Amino acid sequence: MRERRGGEVEGEGERDVTMEKSVTQWPVIKTKGNLQITRLKDNDLFTVQNFFTSSESKSFIKAAESLGFVHQGSLGPAKGEAFRDNDRISLNDPILAETIWKSGLNKLFNDIKIRGKVAVGLNPNIRFYRYKVGQHFGRHIDESIDLGVGKRTHYTLLIYLSGGSVSKAKNDAKSLGSSEPLIGGETVFYGSRNSVVAKVAPAEGMALLHIHGDKCMLHEAQNVTKGIKF
């Protein structure tokens, strides 16, 4: 889920048409008081294990599937855009955004400032992504979005709803709707001369946050080779 992705949640600012869809009731998200940040590159790139519980992740996949994904594709650099091949739901839901923010993310951002400003919430534009075998999202950057009333996005929040788990055996890391464990689908960040800065493997319930806008690192969602990535 990308306040975004193949079963991910993400919050950032790419341009596209938002679907006027919602579900009657989203899964309940518990407030977590013991979340820990793992920094991968200073303050600009970090992960949070168990941001969603396994039950929450599976419930969001089920809710998203009930809405229905729509395939999204693009032709790649030759047409001036990143290559994209995935299934997506895009919606505007301020209440869900606020619920995710107050489930523990707000406390994690207490000590993080951008140009002297502190984070106050999430972009209500939320996207769910589903990647099946052979699907991926090519190298791209995420734009910063002006939300009005003095608010602008600075970070992308991506929540993996499927994938492995550092606390579970490999045979427990199965995607909803698939009898196979997820293999592939890593999020890779690049530095100068195409050097790999970080390679993040999807883990169920894990959040990945990275700065976007003029400081955004080139990144991609690599090919899924087995299972389904949300």
C-alpha positions, 0 to 999 in steps of 0.5 A: 500500500503506498500512501503505495505498491503490488501489495504496498501502501505509499504516501507521496506525489506522482501525478495520476487520476484518483479513483473515487472509490472507498470501502465501507470500513477499512481494517482497524489499525492498532496503535504501536508504541514500540516502533523502531527506525532502522536507518539505511542512509542518514535520515533520508531512507529508513525502514520500520519493522512490523508497522502493520501486523500480519493480520492488518496486512492481510486485511488490507489486501482483502479490502483492496481486492474487494475494490478491484485493481486496474492495470497500469502500464507505460512505455518507459524512457522512450516516451519520457516516463518510467516503465510501469507494469502493475495493478493499482487502486488510487483513492483519496481518503483523509481519514485513512491517512490520519489513522495510519499517521497516528498509529505510531508514525507521528511519534517516529517523526518527532525528531525529523525536520525538513528545512526547519519544519516538522511533519504533520500528517500524510497526503490523503492520496493513497495507492495500493499496488499489486505486482504479479510475476513478471511485473515491475516499476522502472527507475524513477523519482517521486515528486514533492506535492503542494497540498495547499494551506502551507503543506507540502509532501517531503517523504514517500511512505510505502508499506509492504502488505506481502513478503517475507518476515524477519521473525517468521520462517520462510514457509510462513511468508506467503501472499494472500491469494497465492500459495507461493512465497514472494520472491523478487520485488525488491525496492532498489535505490541508486546513487551516482554512476548507478551505484546501488545505495540500498536494496530493500526486500519486501517484508510483510507489514514493514514500512519504507520511508524515503525523502522525495522531491529535489533530493529523491534518489532514483529508485525502482521496484524490481521484477517479481519472480514468484508469488504476488507483491502488495 
